Amino acid sequence: MSTEVSSQPLLSVRGLSKAFGGVLAVQGVDFDLAAGEMLALIGPNGAGKSTTFNLINGQLRADAGSVRLQGQELCGLAPRHIWRLGVGRTFQIAETFGSLTVAENVQMALLSRDRRLWSPWRRATHYQRAEALALLQRVGLADQAERPCAALAYGDVKRVELAMAVAHNPCLLLMDEPTAGTAPGERHALMALTRGLAREAGMGVLFTEHSMDVVFGYADRVLVLARGQTVADGAPESVRADARVQALYLGRQAAEPLKAEDAA
Ligand SMILES: Nc1ncnc2c1ncn2[C@@H]1O[C@H](COP(=O)(O)OP(=O)(O)OP(=O)(O)O)[C@@H](O)[C@H]1O
């Protein structure tokens, strides 16, 4: 079943702030994210993107502000609790078990979802195999199920990571530079796949990305941070044309358009 981008916010971030000593890493950031929406969080190095992610998933505690998921406050909750509430994450360098097969990796994620990681089911080989294979089918890896993860091309490892991340059916997925280290063809296939999963499941996706062709090709909305503050938040075309964003990226004049291939 396909779900379009909803008009109701799935995630509402208000006044989010975090300082490290004298460094104001995130300062009063506000944004909403709808179910099924792909929101790119971009900005130069040190803009506060990772800090924002870590505040949302509970790895860091906010100094001020609020992060509400479907109305529930996440600030102050432990990362595991936030994960249980439906916030998944993928990493810049994919985190998979290289010595396990592709299917076993997904089965490990299913064990974790079902709180059985430390039970006799710990040997993943036979656990919820049909469900694991269905997830692999969805990410286009059914024919690789029995291969060790370490033998896969990196773009396929990223697909395994995606299958693992959606195994617990998150309503919000945080993706830290999802296409880092992948070839251009793989990059587009991976983002098209992610967008399909987001639309089908009504899953909101917040992703950081340095590749502007990915940002402008796949984001429904773009949020630009600089020095911890919001510079722009809107549809890709309006953000691309925004004079402050132009100035931030390479110091261009507003009349000179930001090109898809520009890197952050
Ligand atoms: N644990 C920390 N201790 C001290 N300062 C930190 C810490 N984490 C981040 N900072 C600082 O906070 C600011 C924002 O950093 P952050 O990593 O969130 O930026 P970013 O946009 O993710 O950058 P990049 O694109 O380089 O990953 C930077 O000035 C950074 O040096």
The ligand as a MOL file (V3000), in Angstrom:
LIG
                    3D

  0  0  0     0  0            999 V3000
M  V30 BEGIN CTAB
M  V30 COUNTS 31 33 0 0 0
M  V30 BEGIN ATOM
M  V30 1 N 31.4800 16.0380 21.4740 0
M  V30 2 C 31.8240 17.2820 21.1050 0
M  V30 3 N 32.6280 18.0240 21.8950 0
M  V30 4 C 32.9580 19.2900 21.5510 0
M  V30 5 N 32.5430 19.9000 20.4280 0
M  V30 6 C 31.7510 19.1900 19.5960 0
M  V30 7 C 31.3590 17.8520 19.8930 0
M  V30 8 N 30.5540 17.4160 18.8950 0
M  V30 9 C 30.4510 18.4340 18.0070 0
M  V30 10 N 31.1680 19.4960 18.4290 0
M  V30 11 C 31.2710 20.7900 17.7520 0
M  V30 12 O 29.9470 21.2100 17.4820 0
M  V30 13 C 29.8770 21.8160 16.1960 0
M  V30 14 C 28.8650 21.0690 15.3340 0
M  V30 15 O 29.4050 19.7800 15.0450 0
M  V30 16 P 28.6340 18.6700 14.2200 0
M  V30 17 O 29.4930 17.4500 14.2320 0
M  V30 18 O 27.2530 18.5440 14.7250 0
M  V30 19 O 28.6040 19.3050 12.7660 0
M  V30 20 P 28.2840 18.6000 11.3640 0
M  V30 21 O 27.4090 19.5470 10.6320 0
M  V30 22 O 27.7760 17.2350 11.5800 0
M  V30 23 O 29.7220 18.5740 10.6860 0
M  V30 24 P 30.3530 17.5100 9.6260 0
M  V30 25 O 29.6700 17.7410 8.3130 0
M  V30 26 O 31.7870 17.9160 9.5830 0
M  V30 27 O 30.1430 16.1390 10.1850 0
M  V30 28 C 31.2960 21.8190 15.6450 0
M  V30 29 O 31.8840 23.0620 15.9380 0
M  V30 30 C 31.9540 20.6880 16.4020 0
M  V30 31 O 33.3470 20.9160 16.5200 0
M  V30 END ATOM
M  V30 BEGIN BOND
M  V30 1 1 1 2
M  V30 2 1 2 3
M  V30 3 2 2 7
M  V30 4 2 3 4
M  V30 5 1 4 5
M  V30 6 2 5 6
M  V30 7 1 6 7
M  V30 8 1 6 10
M  V30 9 1 7 8
M  V30 10 2 8 9
M  V30 11 1 9 10
M  V30 12 1 10 11
M  V30 13 1 11 12
M  V30 14 1 11 30
M  V30 15 1 12 13
M  V30 16 1 13 14
M  V30 17 1 13 28
M  V30 18 1 14 15
M  V30 19 1 15 16
M  V30 20 2 16 17
M  V30 21 1 16 18
M  V30 22 1 16 19
M  V30 23 1 19 20
M  V30 24 2 20 21
M  V30 25 1 20 22
M  V30 26 1 20 23
M  V30 27 1 23 24
M  V30 28 2 24 25
M  V30 29 1 24 26
M  V30 30 1 24 27
M  V30 31 1 28 29
M  V30 32 1 28 30
M  V30 33 1 30 31
M  V30 END BOND
M  V30 END CTAB
M  END
